[in-house]
């Protein structure tokens, strides 16, 4: 519990620092270097514009950087499979690999879409803090993060149902573009995993998948406690075997020595070296 809480606090703090505060400090410092003190409306506007651009660059750059990892790339492929499966369900088509494969990997209600809307809304709301002291700007941005998140969620929820209309379609386009980074084409096994996960989610809500959906063979999930005991016993056995192995070798060596015959002849001594020749070719004793 405590470890999870600390991890969440660290993650939230890192996100706020990286995507909210760092762009402000970089923009403020850059404009100050170019124009001196930021004390006019024009300079405050420049800070706000640069801050928004830096925030976008940091966000997209971060996603592009982590996507180069093989493990994250695999996660993004599962991410694409999830979206494709949701598309299939929303179209009321049977959940099969063939049907899922027809749909795009991007989805308008994706978490990536939410983050893009969050950045757009933050640029608008943070403009209200243009021209204030730096410490007020920092504190205001931290306090406004929950407000921006709530507004962004409502926009996402409201616009997702109207995403085919002109204005909302344009608003959602940046998020769809960014999902080209965060979603990749999955293989068939990943689609099967996504179908299984969606079917379990539907079953948990008392719903069923469309008729004709792929029905995988289900195996009972082992009890977590039993798995833990089995793993602990296996580790104990491996440790005991590792500790006993050197002792066993010593016992075998001692047994070999004890069974050797007492009157066994000693190994032949090496022959003495031949006498060195004297000067003139004569040998000693000639």
LINCOR-V368777 format. One line per field, one symbol per residue. psi: psi as a letter, one per 40 degrees, with the letter a starting at -180 (. if undefined). A space follows every 10 residues. Layout:
psi->???
//
This chain:
psi->dddddddddd dddddddded dddddddddd ddddeahgei dddddddddd dddddddddd ddddddeehd dddddddddd dddddddddd efiigidddd eeiieihefi dddddddddd dddddedeeh eiiddddddd dddedddddd dddddddddd efeeiddddd deddddddee deiihiiddd dddddddddd ddddefiiii heihgihhih hihddddddd dddddddddd dddddddddd ddddddddeh idfhiiihii iiiiiiiiie eiihe.
//
